[in-house]
Amino acid sequence: AFHKKYHMTTVIVSHDMESIARMVDKVIVMDKGTISMIGTPKEVFQKGEELKKIGLGVPQITELMQALKAAGFDVRTDIINTEEAYPILKSLLEKSAHD
């Protein structure tokens, strides 16, 4: 929103992946002074294992969706916020209640 309103680029340095997922359009991941990933939050956070290797993580909701997928549920793994996850999780819960 800031970038679009003021036409300025802002650099945010953080390990808080939930905040990053909500605030940015592009993520640049650095490891020991070298750029190791560049992309949208969805693109970068789908590389959870690679991020863990360099000491970073993904938003908790992304981790939950990836765990559900690994457990055999048909869910998207590119979810980065609760607003996106809510209808999917609600559907899974409703389906489970009827089974």
Gaussian input, Z-matrix of N, CA and C with variables (Angstrom, degrees):
# hf/3-21g

backbone

0 1
 N
 C     1     B1
 C     2     B2     1     A1
 N     3     B3     2     A2     1     D1
 C     4     B4     3     A3     2     D2
 C     5     B5     4     A4     3     D3
 N     6     B6     5     A5     4     D4
 C     7     B7     6     A6     5     D5
 C     8     B8     7     A7     6     D6
 N     9     B9     8     A8     7     D7
 C    10    B10     9     A9     8     D8
 C    11    B11    10    A10     9     D9
 N    12    B12    11    A11    10    D10
 C    13    B13    12    A12    11    D11
 C    14    B14    13    A13    12    D12
 N    15    B15    14    A14    13    D13
 C    16    B16    15    A15    14    D14
 C    17    B17    16    A16    15    D15
 N    18    B18    17    A17    16    D16
 C    19    B19    18    A18    17    D17
 C    20    B20    19    A19    18    D18
 N    21    B21    20    A20    19    D19
 C    22    B22    21    A21    20    D20
 C    23    B23    22    A22    21    D21
 N    24    B24    23    A23    22    D22
 C    25    B25    24    A24    23    D23
 C    26    B26    25    A25    24    D24
 N    27    B27    26    A26    25    D25
 C    28    B28    27    A27    26    D26
 C    29    B29    28    A28    27    D27
 N    30    B30    29    A29    28    D28
 C    31    B31    30    A30    29    D29
 C    32    B32    31    A31    30    D30
 N    33    B33    32    A32    31    D31
 C    34    B34    33    A33    32    D32
 C    35    B35    34    A34    33    D33
 N    36    B36    35    A35    34    D34
 C    37    B37    36    A36    35    D35
 C    38    B38    37    A37    36    D36
 N    39    B39    38    A38    37    D37
 C    40    B40    39    A39    38    D38
 C    41    B41    40    A40    39    D39
 N    42    B42    41    A41    40    D40
 C    43    B43    42    A42    41    D41
 C    44    B44    43    A43    42    D42
 N    45    B45    44    A44    43    D43
 C    46    B46    45    A45    44    D44
 C    47    B47    46    A46    45    D45
 N    48    B48    47    A47    46    D46
 C    49    B49    48    A48    47    D47
 C    50    B50    49    A49    48    D48
 N    51    B51    50    A50    49    D49
 C    52    B52    51    A51    50    D50
 C    53    B53    52    A52    51    D51
 N    54    B54    53    A53    52    D52
 C    55    B55    54    A54    53    D53
 C    56    B56    55    A55    54    D54
 N    57    B57    56    A56    55    D55
 C    58    B58    57    A57    56    D56
 C    59    B59    58    A58    57    D57
 N    60    B60    59    A59    58    D58
 C    61    B61    60    A60    59    D59
 C    62    B62    61    A61    60    D60
 N    63    B63    62    A62    61    D61
 C    64    B64    63    A63    62    D62
 C    65    B65    64    A64    63    D63
 N    66    B66    65    A65    64    D64
 C    67    B67    66    A66    65    D65
 C    68    B68    67    A67    66    D66
 N    69    B69    68    A68    67    D67
 C    70    B70    69    A69    68    D68
 C    71    B71    70    A70    69    D69
 N    72    B72    71    A71    70    D70
 C    73    B73    72    A72    71    D71
 C    74    B74    73    A73    72    D72
 N    75    B75    74    A74    73    D73
 C    76    B76    75    A75    74    D74
 C    77    B77    76    A76    75    D75
 N    78    B78    77    A77    76    D76
 C    79    B79    78    A78    77    D77
 C    80    B80    79    A79    78    D78
 N    81    B81    80    A80    79    D79
 C    82    B82    81    A81    80    D80
 C    83    B83    82    A82    81    D81
 N    84    B84    83    A83    82    D82
 C    85    B85    84    A84    83    D83
 C    86    B86    85    A85    84    D84
 N    87    B87    86    A86    85    D85
 C    88    B88    87    A87    86    D86
 C    89    B89    88    A88    87    D87
 N    90    B90    89    A89    88    D88
 C    91    B91    90    A90    89    D89
 C    92    B92    91    A91    90    D90
 N    93    B93    92    A92    91    D91
 C    94    B94    93    A93    92    D92
 C    95    B95    94    A94    93    D93
 N    96    B96    95    A95    94    D94
 C    97    B97    96    A96    95    D95
 C    98    B98    97    A97    96    D96
 N    99    B99    98    A98    97    D97
 C   100   B100    99    A99    98    D98
 C   101   B101   100   A100    99    D99
 N   102   B102   101   A101   100   D100
 C   103   B103   102   A102   101   D101
 C   104   B104   103   A103   102   D102
 N   105   B105   104   A104   103   D103
 C   106   B106   105   A105   104   D104
 C   107   B107   106   A106   105   D105
 N   108   B108   107   A107   106   D106
 C   109   B109   108   A108   107   D107
 C   110   B110   109   A109   108   D108
 N   111   B111   110   A110   109   D109
 C   112   B112   111   A111   110   D110
 C   113   B113   112   A112   111   D111
 N   114   B114   113   A113   112   D112
 C   115   B115   114   A114   113   D113
 C   116   B116   115   A115   114   D114
 N   117   B117   116   A116   115   D115
 C   118   B118   117   A117   116   D116
 C   119   B119   118   A118   117   D117
 N   120   B120   119   A119   118   D118
 C   121   B121   120   A120   119   D119
 C   122   B122   121   A121   120   D120
 N   123   B123   122   A122   121   D121
 C   124   B124   123   A123   122   D122
 C   125   B125   124   A124   123   D123
 N   126   B126   125   A125   124   D124
 C   127   B127   126   A126   125   D125
 C   128   B128   127   A127   126   D126
 N   129   B129   128   A128   127   D127
 C   130   B130   129   A129   128   D128
 C   131   B131   130   A130   129   D129
 N   132   B132   131   A131   130   D130
 C   133   B133   132   A132   131   D131
 C   134   B134   133   A133   132   D132
 N   135   B135   134   A134   133   D133
 C   136   B136   135   A135   134   D134
 C   137   B137   136   A136   135   D135
 N   138   B138   137   A137   136   D136
 C   139   B139   138   A138   137   D137
 C   140   B140   139   A139   138   D138
 N   141   B141   140   A140   139   D139
 C   142   B142   141   A141   140   D140
 C   143   B143   142   A142   141   D141
 N   144   B144   143   A143   142   D142
 C   145   B145   144   A144   143   D143
 C   146   B146   145   A145   144   D144
 N   147   B147   146   A146   145   D145
 C   148   B148   147   A147   146   D146
 C   149   B149   148   A148   147   D147
 N   150   B150   149   A149   148   D148
 C   151   B151   150   A150   149   D149
 C   152   B152   151   A151   150   D150
 N   153   B153   152   A152   151   D151
 C   154   B154   153   A153   152   D152
 C   155   B155   154   A154   153   D153
 N   156   B156   155   A155   154   D154
 C   157   B157   156   A156   155   D155
 C   158   B158   157   A157   156   D156
 N   159   B159   158   A158   157   D157
 C   160   B160   159   A159   158   D158
 C   161   B161   160   A160   159   D159
 N   162   B162   161   A161   160   D160
 C   163   B163   162   A162   161   D161
 C   164   B164   163   A163   162   D162
 N   165   B165   164   A164   163   D163
 C   166   B166   165   A165   164   D164
 C   167   B167   166   A166   165   D165
 N   168   B168   167   A167   166   D166
 C   169   B169   168   A168   167   D167
 C   170   B170   169   A169   168   D168
 N   171   B171   170   A170   169   D169
 C   172   B172   171   A171   170   D170
 C   173   B173   172   A172   171   D171
 N   174   B174   173   A173   172   D172
 C   175   B175   174   A174   173   D173
 C   176   B176   175   A175   174   D174
 N   177   B177   176   A176   175   D175
 C   178   B178   177   A177   176   D176
 C   179   B179   178   A178   177   D177
 N   180   B180   179   A179   178   D178
 C   181   B181   180   A180   179   D179
 C   182   B182   181   A181   180   D180
 N   183   B183   182   A182   181   D181
 C   184   B184   183   A183   182   D182
 C   185   B185   184   A184   183   D183
 N   186   B186   185   A185   184   D184
 C   187   B187   186   A186   185   D185
 C   188   B188   187   A187   186   D186
 N   189   B189   188   A188   187   D187
 C   190   B190   189   A189   188   D188
 C   191   B191   190   A190   189   D189
 N   192   B192   191   A191   190   D190
 C   193   B193   192   A192   191   D191
 C   194   B194   193   A193   192   D192
 N   195   B195   194   A194   193   D193
 C   196   B196   195   A195   194   D194
 C   197   B197   196   A196   195   D195
 N   198   B198   197   A197   196   D196
 C   199   B199   198   A198   197   D197
 C   200   B200   199   A199   198   D198
 N   201   B201   200   A200   199   D199
 C   202   B202   201   A201   200   D200
 C   203   B203   202   A202   201   D201
 N   204   B204   203   A203   202   D202
 C   205   B205   204   A204   203   D203
 C   206   B206   205   A205   204   D204
 N   207   B207   206   A206   205   D205
 C   208   B208   207   A207   206   D206
 C   209   B209   208   A208   207   D207
 N   210   B210   209   A209   208   D208
 C   211   B211   210   A210   209   D209
 C   212   B212   211   A211   210   D210
 N   213   B213   212   A212   211   D211
 C   214   B214   213   A213   212   D212
 C   215   B215   214   A214   213   D213
 N   216   B216   215   A215   214   D214
 C   217   B217   216   A216   215   D215
 C   218   B218   217   A217   216   D216
 N   219   B219   218   A218   217   D217
 C   220   B220   219   A219   218   D218
 C   221   B221   220   A220   219   D219
 N   222   B222   221   A221   220   D220
 C   223   B223   222   A222   221   D221
 C   224   B224   223   A223   222   D222
 N   225   B225   224   A224   223   D223
 C   226   B226   225   A225   224   D224
 C   227   B227   226   A226   225   D225
 N   228   B228   227   A227   226   D226
 C   229   B229   228   A228   227   D227
 C   230   B230   229   A229   228   D228
 N   231   B231   230   A230   229   D229
 C   232   B232   231   A231   230   D230
 C   233   B233   232   A232   231   D231
 N   234   B234   233   A233   232   D232
 C   235   B235   234   A234   233   D233
 C   236   B236   235   A235   234   D234
 N   237   B237   236   A236   235   D235
 C   238   B238   237   A237   236   D236
 C   239   B239   238   A238   237   D237
 N   240   B240   239   A239   238   D238
 C   241   B241   240   A240   239   D239
 C   242   B242   241   A241   240   D240
 N   243   B243   242   A242   241   D241
 C   244   B244   243   A243   242   D242
 C   245   B245   244   A244   243   D243
 N   246   B246   245   A245   244   D244
 C   247   B247   246   A246   245   D245
 C   248   B248   247   A247   246   D246
 N   249   B249   248   A248   247   D247
 C   250   B250   249   A249   248   D248
 C   251   B251   250   A250   249   D249
 N   252   B252   251   A251   250   D250
 C   253   B253   252   A252   251   D251
 C   254   B254   253   A253   252   D252
 N   255   B255   254   A254   253   D253
 C   256   B256   255   A255   254   D254
 C   257   B257   256   A256   255   D255
 N   258   B258   257   A257   256   D256
 C   259   B259   258   A258   257   D257
 C   260   B260   259   A259   258   D258
 N   261   B261   260   A260   259   D259
 C   262   B262   261   A261   260   D260
 C   263   B263   262   A262   261   D261
 N   264   B264   263   A263   262   D262
 C   265   B265   264   A264   263   D263
 C   266   B266   265   A265   264   D264
 N   267   B267   266   A266   265   D265
 C   268   B268   267   A267   266   D266
 C   269   B269   268   A268   267   D267
 N   270   B270   269   A269   268   D268
 C   271   B271   270   A270   269   D269
 C   272   B272   271   A271   270   D270
 N   273   B273   272   A272   271   D271
 C   274   B274   273   A273   272   D272
 C   275   B275   274   A274   273   D273
 N   276   B276   275   A275   274   D274
 C   277   B277   276   A276   275   D275
 C   278   B278   277   A277   276   D276
 N   279   B279   278   A278   277   D277
 C   280   B280   279   A279   278   D278
 C   281   B281   280   A280   279   D279
 N   282   B282   281   A281   280   D280
 C   283   B283   282   A282   281   D281
 C   284   B284   283   A283   282   D282
 N   285   B285   284   A284   283   D283
 C   286   B286   285   A285   284   D284
 C   287   B287   286   A286   285   D285
 N   288   B288   287   A287   286   D286
 C   289   B289   288   A288   287   D287
 C   290   B290   289   A289   288   D288
 N   291   B291   290   A290   289   D289
 C   292   B292   291   A291   290   D290
 C   293   B293   292   A292   291   D291
 N   294   B294   293   A293   292   D292
 C   295   B295   294   A294   293   D293
 C   296   B296   295   A295   294   D294

   B1=1.4462
   B2=1.5346
   B3=1.3173
   B4=1.4636
   B5=1.5265
   B6=1.3288
   B7=1.4645
   B8=1.5295
   B9=1.3225
   B10=1.4588
   B11=1.5243
   B12=1.3240
   B13=1.4655
   B14=1.5287
   B15=1.3349
   B16=1.4639
   B17=1.5286
   B18=1.3324
   B19=1.4636
   B20=1.5290
   B21=1.3166
   B22=1.4660
   B23=1.5208
   B24=1.3157
   B25=1.4516
   B26=1.5203
   B27=1.3197
   B28=1.4599
   B29=1.5163
   B30=1.3205
   B31=1.4495
   B32=1.5242
   B33=1.3307
   B34=1.4596
   B35=1.5224
   B36=1.3143
   B37=1.4590
   B38=1.5133
   B39=1.3456
   B40=1.4551
   B41=1.5145
   B42=1.3270
   B43=1.4606
   B44=1.5240
   B45=1.3156
   B46=1.4641
   B47=1.5272
   B48=1.3133
   B49=1.4672
   B50=1.5286
   B51=1.3229
   B52=1.4648
   B53=1.5314
   B54=1.3289
   B55=1.4687
   B56=1.5205
   B57=1.3020
   B58=1.4583
   B59=1.5318
   B60=1.3199
   B61=1.4660
   B62=1.5197
   B63=1.3296
   B64=1.4676
   B65=1.5254
   B66=1.3137
   B67=1.4654
   B68=1.5234
   B69=1.3116
   B70=1.4622
   B71=1.5243
   B72=1.3254
   B73=1.4541
   B74=1.5276
   B75=1.3403
   B76=1.4633
   B77=1.5223
   B78=1.3295
   B79=1.4577
   B80=1.5264
   B81=1.3206
   B82=1.4586
   B83=1.5220
   B84=1.3276
   B85=1.4629
   B86=1.5177
   B87=1.3264
   B88=1.4566
   B89=1.5178
   B90=1.3137
   B91=1.4569
   B92=1.5138
   B93=1.3106
   B94=1.4678
   B95=1.5240
   B96=1.3403
   B97=1.4547
   B98=1.5193
   B99=1.3183
   B100=1.4548
   B101=1.5254
   B102=1.3161
   B103=1.4598
   B104=1.5236
   B105=1.3538
   B106=1.4630
   B107=1.5206
   B108=1.3346
   B109=1.4661
   B110=1.5152
   B111=1.3217
   B112=1.4644
   B113=1.5228
   B114=1.3263
   B115=1.4577
   B116=1.5078
   B117=1.3091
   B118=1.4614
   B119=1.5210
   B120=1.3335
   B121=1.4657
   B122=1.5307
   B123=1.3288
   B124=1.4671
   B125=1.5281
   B126=1.3284
   B127=1.4638
   B128=1.5254
   B129=1.3140
   B130=1.4615
   B131=1.5204
   B132=1.3378
   B133=1.4577
   B134=1.5219
   B135=1.3228
   B136=1.4560
   B137=1.5246
   B138=1.3070
   B139=1.4697
   B140=1.5301
   B141=1.3282
   B142=1.4624
   B143=1.5105
   B144=1.3187
   B145=1.4729
   B146=1.5291
   B147=1.3195
   B148=1.4671
   B149=1.5266
   B150=1.3292
   B151=1.4649
   B152=1.5195
   B153=1.3213
   B154=1.4728
   B155=1.5192
   B156=1.3364
   B157=1.4658
   B158=1.5185
   B159=1.3387
   B160=1.4673
   B161=1.5264
   B162=1.3378
   B163=1.4637
   B164=1.5129
   B165=1.3241
   B166=1.4582
   B167=1.5159
   B168=1.2941
   B169=1.4524
   B170=1.5072
   B171=1.3083
   B172=1.4593
   B173=1.5222
   B174=1.3379
   B175=1.4610
   B176=1.5327
   B177=1.3113
   B178=1.4661
   B179=1.5220
   B180=1.3199
   B181=1.4611
   B182=1.5291
   B183=1.3206
   B184=1.4604
   B185=1.5237
   B186=1.3271
   B187=1.4631
   B188=1.5298
   B189=1.3341
   B190=1.4645
   B191=1.5228
   B192=1.3159
   B193=1.4619
   B194=1.5284
   B195=1.3240
   B196=1.4573
   B197=1.5302
   B198=1.3343
   B199=1.4665
   B200=1.5293
   B201=1.3241
   B202=1.4606
   B203=1.5331
   B204=1.3242
   B205=1.4693
   B206=1.5305
   B207=1.3240
   B208=1.4669
   B209=1.5305
   B210=1.3357
   B211=1.4634
   B212=1.5278
   B213=1.3319
   B214=1.4466
   B215=1.5174
   B216=1.3193
   B217=1.4634
   B218=1.5221
   B219=1.3148
   B220=1.4578
   B221=1.5289
   B222=1.3309
   B223=1.4708
   B224=1.5224
   B225=1.3251
   B226=1.4675
   B227=1.5279
   B228=1.3056
   B229=1.4624
   B230=1.5256
   B231=1.3332
   B232=1.4641
   B233=1.5311
   B234=1.3114
   B235=1.4691
   B236=1.5262
   B237=1.3368
   B238=1.4703
   B239=1.5236
   B240=1.3543
   B241=1.4668
   B242=1.5234
   B243=1.3124
   B244=1.4618
   B245=1.5199
   B246=1.3188
   B247=1.4610
   B248=1.5249
   B249=1.3152
   B250=1.4705
   B251=1.5293
   B252=1.3174
   B253=1.4672
   B254=1.5163
   B255=1.3158
   B256=1.4630
   B257=1.5273
   B258=1.3417
   B259=1.4659
   B260=1.5331
   B261=1.3182
   B262=1.4639
   B263=1.5220
   B264=1.3384
   B265=1.4579
   B266=1.5236
   B267=1.3192
   B268=1.4706
   B269=1.5283
   B270=1.3024
   B271=1.4622
   B272=1.5232
   B273=1.3250
   B274=1.4688
   B275=1.5198
   B276=1.3286
   B277=1.4658
   B278=1.5197
   B279=1.3204
   B280=1.4652
   B281=1.5292
   B282=1.3111
   B283=1.4579
   B284=1.5268
   B285=1.3262
   B286=1.4613
   B287=1.5262
   B288=1.3267
   B289=1.4527
   B290=1.5280
   B291=1.3389
   B292=1.4625
   B293=1.5242
   B294=1.3169
   B295=1.4852
   B296=1.5073
   A1=110.21
   A2=117.26
   A3=121.52
   A4=109.73
   A5=115.84
   A6=120.69
   A7=110.98
   A8=116.19
   A9=119.78
   A10=111.83
   A11=116.54
   A12=119.63
   A13=112.01
   A14=116.72
   A15=120.54
   A16=113.59
   A17=117.70
   A18=121.99
   A19=111.29
   A20=114.87
   A21=121.30
   A22=108.59
   A23=115.69
   A24=121.25
   A25=108.63
   A26=115.73
   A27=121.90
   A28=108.35
   A29=117.09
   A30=121.95
   A31=107.92
   A32=115.66
   A33=121.83
   A34=107.23
   A35=116.42
   A36=121.44
   A37=106.82
   A38=116.16
   A39=119.21
   A40=110.85
   A41=115.56
   A42=122.29
   A43=109.85
   A44=118.18
   A45=123.17
   A46=108.34
   A47=115.46
   A48=120.38
   A49=113.03
   A50=118.07
   A51=119.73
   A52=110.68
   A53=116.24
   A54=120.19
   A55=111.23
   A56=115.67
   A57=119.71
   A58=110.07
   A59=116.86
   A60=120.72
   A61=111.73
   A62=117.03
   A63=120.71
   A64=113.15
   A65=118.13
   A66=120.04
   A67=116.42
   A68=118.71
   A69=117.66
   A70=113.28
   A71=114.55
   A72=122.15
   A73=111.22
   A74=115.93
   A75=121.32
   A76=108.76
   A77=115.71
   A78=122.47
   A79=108.48
   A80=115.17
   A81=121.26
   A82=105.94
   A83=115.93
   A84=121.24
   A85=107.38
   A86=114.16
   A87=119.65
   A88=109.34
   A89=115.47
   A90=122.65
   A91=107.91
   A92=115.76
   A93=122.04
   A94=111.96
   A95=116.33
   A96=121.87
   A97=115.46
   A98=117.01
   A99=121.20
   A100=109.52
   A101=116.45
   A102=120.23
   A103=108.03
   A104=115.55
   A105=119.15
   A106=113.03
   A107=117.37
   A108=121.14
   A109=109.84
   A110=115.33
   A111=121.98
   A112=106.38
   A113=115.58
   A114=118.80
   A115=111.48
   A116=115.67
   A117=119.79
   A118=107.65
   A119=117.77
   A120=118.63
   A121=111.81
   A122=118.09
   A123=120.50
   A124=111.25
   A125=117.06
   A126=120.44
   A127=111.46
   A128=116.42
   A129=120.41
   A130=111.44
   A131=117.62
   A132=119.54
   A133=113.06
   A134=118.92
   A135=120.67
   A136=111.12
   A137=117.03
   A138=121.97
   A139=109.57
   A140=115.46
   A141=121.68
   A142=114.61
   A143=117.03
   A144=119.88
   A145=110.99
   A146=116.51
   A147=120.35
   A148=110.63
   A149=116.55
   A150=120.27
   A151=110.90
   A152=117.12
   A153=120.92
   A154=111.24
   A155=116.67
   A156=120.75
   A157=112.30
   A158=117.19
   A159=119.68
   A160=111.85
   A161=116.08
   A162=119.99
   A163=115.50
   A164=117.25
   A165=120.95
   A166=109.18
   A167=116.57
   A168=120.44
   A169=110.37
   A170=114.41
   A171=122.13
   A172=106.70
   A173=117.80
   A174=118.54
   A175=109.73
   A176=116.55
   A177=120.61
   A178=111.77
   A179=118.20
   A180=120.12
   A181=110.49
   A182=117.85
   A183=121.66
   A184=109.50
   A185=115.79
   A186=120.56
   A187=110.84
   A188=116.91
   A189=121.00
   A190=110.78
   A191=117.37
   A192=120.94
   A193=110.78
   A194=117.31
   A195=120.57
   A196=110.46
   A197=117.59
   A198=121.33
   A199=110.58
   A200=117.42
   A201=120.51
   A202=110.75
   A203=116.13
   A204=120.84
   A205=110.12
   A206=116.16
   A207=120.89
   A208=111.41
   A209=116.72
   A210=121.66
   A211=112.04
   A212=117.35
   A213=120.84
   A214=116.04
   A215=118.03
   A216=120.51
   A217=109.80
   A218=116.14
   A219=122.07
   A220=108.90
   A221=115.39
   A222=121.22
   A223=109.25
   A224=115.37
   A225=121.02
   A226=109.15
   A227=116.74
   A228=120.69
   A229=112.70
   A230=116.45
   A231=119.69
   A232=111.73
   A233=117.37
   A234=122.28
   A235=108.61
   A236=116.51
   A237=119.02
   A238=113.49
   A239=117.05
   A240=118.25
   A241=109.94
   A242=115.49
   A243=120.12
   A244=112.58
   A245=117.76
   A246=120.43
   A247=110.63
   A248=116.86
   A249=121.20
   A250=110.91
   A251=116.76
   A252=121.11
   A253=112.93
   A254=117.95
   A255=121.18
   A256=113.90
   A257=120.23
   A258=118.37
   A259=112.68
   A260=117.09
   A261=120.75
   A262=109.96
   A263=116.53
   A264=120.69
   A265=111.09
   A266=116.70
   A267=121.17
   A268=109.42
   A269=116.74
   A270=121.56
   A271=110.89
   A272=117.01
   A273=120.64
   A274=110.91
   A275=117.03
   A276=120.87
   A277=110.71
   A278=117.85
   A279=121.24
   A280=110.43
   A281=116.56
   A282=121.41
   A283=110.16
   A284=115.96
   A285=121.12
   A286=112.20
   A287=116.79
   A288=121.89
   A289=111.63
   A290=116.64
   A291=121.56
   A292=112.97
   A293=117.68
   A294=120.83
   A295=111.94
   D1=-43.89
   D2=179.74
   D3=-60.83
   D4=-47.42
   D5=-178.41
   D6=-60.65
   D7=-44.18
   D8=-178.48
   D9=-69.32
   D10=-37.18
   D11=-177.85
   D12=-73.64
   D13=-44.63
   D14=-173.61
   D15=-105.80
   D16=-3.94
   D17=-179.78
   D18=57.08
   D19=42.63
   D20=179.32
   D21=-128.26
   D22=146.71
   D23=175.75
   D24=-94.14
   D25=137.48
   D26=177.95
   D27=-119.84
   D28=136.92
   D29=176.82
   D30=-104.70
   D31=126.51
   D32=178.72
   D33=-119.30
   D34=128.83
   D35=176.48
   D36=-110.07
   D37=121.05
   D38=-175.43
   D39=-160.23
   D40=153.69
   D41=170.12
   D42=-106.29
   D43=3.65
   D44=-179.86
   D45=-87.28
   D46=93.71
   D47=-172.62
   D48=-67.75
   D49=-30.47
   D50=177.13
   D51=-62.26
   D52=-44.17
   D53=178.53
   D54=-65.85
   D55=-42.79
   D56=179.82
   D57=-60.34
   D58=-44.82
   D59=-178.86
   D60=-60.31
   D61=-33.83
   D62=-178.47
   D63=-82.33
   D64=-29.36
   D65=-167.63
   D66=-101.73
   D67=-18.75
   D68=-168.30
   D69=-116.44
   D70=158.74
   D71=174.62
   D72=-97.59
   D73=-28.52
   D74=-177.58
   D75=-137.71
   D76=140.42
   D77=178.31
   D78=-116.46
   D79=133.67
   D80=172.42
   D81=-119.64
   D82=119.25
   D83=-179.28
   D84=-101.71
   D85=128.03
   D86=178.76
   D87=-113.83
   D88=144.16
   D89=176.94
   D90=-134.36
   D91=114.24
   D92=179.84
   D93=54.85
   D94=42.07
   D95=176.13
   D96=82.33
   D97=3.39
   D98=-179.50
   D99=-117.62
   D100=138.41
   D101=176.70
   D102=-71.08
   D103=123.81
   D104=179.62
   D105=-109.88
   D106=-19.81
   D107=177.88
   D108=-152.29
   D109=145.67
   D110=172.32
   D111=-141.62
   D112=134.95
   D113=176.42
   D114=170.31
   D115=-175.95
   D116=174.81
   D117=-70.70
   D118=162.80
   D119=176.43
   D120=-54.36
   D121=-42.10
   D122=179.38
   D123=-60.35
   D124=-43.69
   D125=-179.41
   D126=-64.89
   D127=-45.80
   D128=-176.36
   D129=-70.46
   D130=-44.13
   D131=-174.81
   D132=-73.17
   D133=-11.34
   D134=172.56
   D135=-75.38
   D136=-8.40
   D137=179.38
   D138=-102.04
   D139=48.05
   D140=-175.20
   D141=-55.94
   D142=-41.70
   D143=-178.72
   D144=-65.73
   D145=-41.30
   D146=177.92
   D147=-64.33
   D148=-40.43
   D149=178.78
   D150=-64.12
   D151=-41.20
   D152=179.47
   D153=-61.26
   D154=-37.18
   D155=-179.68
   D156=-61.40
   D157=-28.09
   D158=179.74
   D159=-102.88
   D160=11.75
   D161=173.55
   D162=90.14
   D163=15.48
   D164=177.74
   D165=-114.73
   D166=174.03
   D167=178.88
   D168=-134.66
   D169=-163.30
   D170=176.70
   D171=-123.83
   D172=165.15
   D173=175.35
   D174=-56.59
   D175=146.54
   D176=-177.05
   D177=-56.89
   D178=-37.52
   D179=-179.35
   D180=-66.89
   D181=-34.65
   D182=176.25
   D183=-65.24
   D184=-43.01
   D185=178.32
   D186=-61.62
   D187=-41.18
   D188=177.76
   D189=-61.83
   D190=-46.65
   D191=-178.93
   D192=-63.84
   D193=-38.49
   D194=178.19
   D195=-67.00
   D196=-36.90
   D197=177.54
   D198=-67.57
   D199=-40.05
   D200=177.36
   D201=-62.71
   D202=-42.18
   D203=178.03
   D204=-61.48
   D205=-44.42
   D206=179.83
   D207=-64.31
   D208=-27.65
   D209=178.78
   D210=-83.51
   D211=0.18
   D212=175.21
   D213=102.92
   D214=3.37
   D215=178.11
   D216=-80.83
   D217=144.55
   D218=-179.54
   D219=-87.14
   D220=81.72
   D221=-178.94
   D222=-129.55
   D223=157.16
   D224=175.31
   D225=-76.60
   D226=145.85
   D227=179.09
   D228=-105.99
   D229=5.44
   D230=179.42
   D231=-98.56
   D232=18.99
   D233=179.58
   D234=-76.51
   D235=129.48
   D236=-177.43
   D237=-123.00
   D238=0.25
   D239=177.58
   D240=-150.36
   D241=162.12
   D242=-175.74
   D243=-67.91
   D244=-27.79
   D245=178.24
   D246=-61.77
   D247=-40.43
   D248=177.90
   D249=-72.27
   D250=-36.26
   D251=-175.25
   D252=-76.71
   D253=-29.75
   D254=-172.92
   D255=-52.62
   D256=-53.98
   D257=-177.89
   D258=-63.20
   D259=-32.87
   D260=179.98
   D261=-69.08
   D262=-47.60
   D263=-179.95
   D264=-65.70
   D265=-38.92
   D266=178.43
   D267=-61.09
   D268=-44.23
   D269=179.27
   D270=-62.01
   D271=-43.42
   D272=178.62
   D273=-62.34
   D274=-42.28
   D275=180.00
   D276=-66.29
   D277=-42.46
   D278=179.60
   D279=-65.00
   D280=-40.36
   D281=178.51
   D282=-64.46
   D283=-42.26
   D284=179.06
   D285=-63.91
   D286=-36.22
   D287=-179.69
   D288=-67.67
   D289=-27.80
   D290=-178.75
   D291=-90.59
   D292=-11.53
   D293=-179.21
   D294=-84.46

